[in-house]
Amino acid sequence: MANYAMMSGNSVSNIIVADDKEATEAALNCTLIEITAENPAGMGWTYDFETGKFNPPVVEETNADTE
């Protein structure tokens, strides 16, 4: 069994566990990319198909004025 990122375009839409990647892709009509310790991923992450690497979401910092 392995952990896979279910892709929607280049974004991770779900994380699943599956025995057979190809059969699961066919059954779910989706693209799966294996998640490893060297290439972790999570919901909302993106995947660069050229480099084969997942990228975490970019969090924009805001300055909250408190008075």
Secondary structure, DSSP 8 states (H G I E B T S, - for coil): -EEEEEEETTEEEEEEEES-HHHHHHHHTSEEEE--SSS---TT-EEETTTTEEE------------
